[in-house]
Amino acid sequence: MFTANYRRIYFNHLKKCGGSTINGWLDSLTFDGRAVDEAAWRGISVAETPSEYTGLPPGMAVRPLGRALFHWNDVVHRHRPLRMCAPANTFCFTVLRKPVQRLVSQVLDWYRLSEVDTRNSPANIRACVEDSRRLSLRDFLLEHGRHGGRLFLDNYLTRALAAGRVGGAIANVTEPAKLAEIALQSLESDYDLIGLTEELKLSRNALCATVGLPPARPIPTINAASPGLRPSMDLDEARDVLESLTRVDHVIYDRARQLFDRRHRQAAEAYDTAAFETHHASRLLAEARGHFHAGATRYSVRDPLIGAGFHGRDGTGTPSCAVWSGPETRMTLYIPTPSDMALSLLVWIRGYADRRQRDQIRVRVDGRPADHTFEAAPNHHDLLTVEARSNGDFVRLDIDIDETLCSGELGLDGYDSRLRGISFDSYGWRPTL
């Protein structure tokens, strides 16, 4: 469900480059169940790369299953290099991070894992996890940087990009400079967008401008590793090893930054709500299909969610699937409507992070303040109702609250660290008689 020349999105998720934050947002743009199903990959390696790189057994070729994947899903995001399997009408992108910061984040990521987390991992990864806890950063990198952890630590960005073109051959290359030209060619030709972790919102907005989605707003940060988690994280002591393990990656990253500035920065900075509503909204929302329920046209959050201000779906693949607003205090929904009709806009609310948020709700329709009421609805806390009149074939519904909140107590069962506001499972409209 995309506009412009693209019917699918492929995101090559390079490790520790902000990809986990992007993935949940991407999944909200397609139907629940149309994102990659992990069960489809069990026991099958879809990349001709060694098991320590993919985390899966080697032995099967990439092409047949990789190509089929893009006919099962509208959005594909994997650590595996599948760019060459994508059909011609797929928007392909990846995101790179400053090399030293990425490498340190990888070590921190291993540090936070437990034995249970790595029980089924290859022996070399288990060794990296164990040693991340007992060795200084410098000693850790000397021990693993060019040995068991090489594919993750020794100029990883270069290797990961080159793997999209030469597959498992990267495992046999001990000198990453030999892969530099292949990685640079991949940057130049293989992706519609090369984003930057340091410019993540702007990178997402470049995607939105190209594909025809609402402009990017803040999304929840997921799987971020903090240096405060690990003792002996002495960067100065490890500086020489860090530089050695990222020397080619610096060349690759600098080129990626140049390409982003030249190809995408201006459009990303200019793209806004007015541009989306003028050029893309009608085409995008024309593909949405609601269903009839108690006199209303109702859209489910299990369908593509067009708007902003959401966390990823809770209860994915189940009848109880719902979405929380957050982390910012404004939630925006684009709702397809008949033009020039008096109607009631509806949001079926499951609950609130805190009861007091119910009294904080303020509503705007197409940018103008509007009154709202609450109705009773079976199996829901509230049915938010807003009287409005559609001027075109969609309306923009903004719901503001004063605060988004986490819940529970840190370290105890039931704690939810997400900044949340309203939980809802559907929205829509009914004609005003």
Secondary structure, 3 states (H helix, E strand, C coil): CCCCCCCEEEEECCCCCCHHHHHHHHHHCCCCCCCCCHHHHCCCCCCCCCHHHHCCCCCCCCHHHHHHHHHHCCEEEECCCCHHHCCCCEEEEEEECCHHHHHHHHHHHHHCCCCCCCCCCCHHHHHHHHHHHHCCHHHHHHHHCCCCCHHHHCCHHHHHHHHHHHHHHHHHCCCHHHHHHHHHHHHHHCCCEEEEHHHHHHHHHHHHHHHCCCCCCCCCCCCCCCHHHCCCCCCCCCHHHHHHHHHHHHHHHHHHHHHHHHHCHHHHHHCCHHHHHHHCHHHHHCCCCCEEECCEEEEECCCCCCEECECCCECCCCCCCEEEECCCCEEEEEEECCCCEEEEEEEEEEEECCHHHHHHCEEEECCEEECEEEECCCCCCEEEEEEEEECCCEEEEEEECCCCEEECCCCCCCCEEEEECEEEEEEEEEECC
